[in-house]
Amino acid sequence: MENFISTLTDDSPNSFSQSFISEDRVPGNRARVLGGGTVINVGFYSRAETLFLKEAGIDEALANESYEWVEKKIVYKPGAFQWQTTVRNGLLEVGVLPDNGFTYAHLNGTKTSGTIFDKNGNRHTAADLLEYANPTMIKVYLHAVVHKITFTTKDGQRPKADGVIFYDANGGRHIAYLKQESNNRSEIILSAGAIGSPQLLMLSGIGPAARLRSLGIKVVLDQPMVGREMADKPLNGLLIPYPTHIPLSLATVVGINITSNYFESFNGFDVSALSGSGGAQPQSSNPSQEAMANSTTNQAFLVQTIFGPISKGYLELQNTNVSDNPKLRFNYFQAAVDLRRCVSGMQTVINVVNSDSLSRFRFRNVTTQDHINMMVNRAVNLRPRNPNATTSLEQYCIDTVMTFWHYHGGCQIGKVVDRDYKVHGLDQLRVIDASTFSFSPGTNPQASIMMLGRSMRRRILQSRRR
């Protein structure tokens, strides 16, 4: 747990995380490791709302069974953390009610939920779910990077996915082919994540034809919706430096209010490391503010995000190197409703900071305005700062936005894949991951991404038995 920030921000060649900066000038990270985002995320585990299950086309009973399947292997009830208890009390104090206690369910109010960190603070990941597999029926290749899906095409017939080209750690080229079966049960399932899946489809010739041809990619299927409708939950919040040491914690408490805001917090980490420019510190003549600015780990980050979001962007190839990041734009707060929700959420954050519950953890004589000024002056992204960002919550949201790392879209149901997650216009290829979502499920999507994988496995096997 204590290595959360260092693991997430390590961008060395063999690290688990790959950084990028979106066209919105907001730094982000994507996982490049078996287990995906569960290897580098904050670890919070919570199930999705019923609305998501309907959109994903997953039966509620099957979804619950699959959630439980995940939870038995890698999810834990968190211990009591001093800061998390304080935030829970603060949320309840300002009216994020009721107190739902400990539950995995998505419920309005304040609750403690699961974590993929065990009682010793050790991380568990989606890769651990391979323990369910029959070792005689599966092969897992590590340090293998897929460069392309191959297709067979015949006049008058739909293209069929038939293989995968990948490279090993030494640069050796390999091709894995599907078994040739008369009943066409063999297929390729792409689960490279919200960024990786649309990127790999495009590199394989599935995407907007004009752009693919401009990069010298042979077009297999002109599909202009690949890479469209990309989104990311925006994160905004306040840093709360405190004068005395509090044991570190990652998010285990969440508040969900009726205005479609979600509230989480963690403490004991140097948040400036998340910045794309080294986390420049604010300049101030106020001694208390200087003390706050110099406290890198004696601080908490209380954040809010919004349902959805409605704002959408795009993913576009910059070149044909699969290891390079594509161009990404999320258009944070392009939709007015997203900005209104952010303002509402930030007002709740301010109320929590001003609550009696948090009062004993704050520097004396430091106002909420001081906290706002500190965030505006801190380089949390690469965006310019407007003069009224310290007085207008609308401008504050726009200027201090960060990623919540909840990327989704690019291969959405109904636009790129059908209700069985099969790619439209192709045979023997499915995409099953967050790239198929039109909104991010629950407060944190990892539970539902793993649930979806297990649920679709059941559906696929059932369809093969017919």
Disulfide bonds with the S-S distance in Angstrom:
Cys342-Cys397 2.08
